[in-house]
Amino acid sequence: MRLVLLLVLFLSTYGFFLMGSDKQKAKKGKWRVNESTFFLLSFCGGAAGVWIGMKVFCHKTLHPSFRVGIPLLTVWNVIVLYYLLNNLM
C-alpha cells in the first residue's frame, strides 16, 4: 500500500518538475519534452503533478488536449488509486 502511494507521489512530483523544465526550455527555444511523455506520465499516476505544474507554470494551458486530457487522467488516477488501496488491504 505504501509503495503505491510513494509511486504516485514520485510520479506527480516528477510531472510537476518536468512541466516546469519544459516551460523554461520553451522560453529559451531549446529541445522540448514530447507531449506524449506528459500524457504517458499522467496515465501512469502523475496526472496531479502535471496538472498542478500546468497551473503554476502557466504552461500548455491553451492546448485543448491538455485542458481536458490531464484533468480526465487525474480522475482516472484517483479511481485506480482508490481501487488499489481498497483491494490491497
C-alpha positions, 0 to 999 in steps of 0.5 A: 500500500505504501509503495503505491502511494510513494509511486504516485507521489514520485510520479506527480512530483516528477510531472510537476518538475518536468512541466516546469523544465519544459516551460523554461526550455520553451522560453529559451527555444531549446529541445522540448519534452514530447507531449506524449511523455506528459500524457504517458506520465499522467496515465501512469499516476502523475496526472496531479503533478502535471496538472498542478505544474500546468497551473503554476507554470502557466504552461500548455494551458491553451492546448485543448488536449491538455485542458481536458486530457490531464484533468480526465487522467487525474480522475482516472488516477484517483479511481485506480488509486482508490481501487488499489488501496481498497483491494490491497488491504 
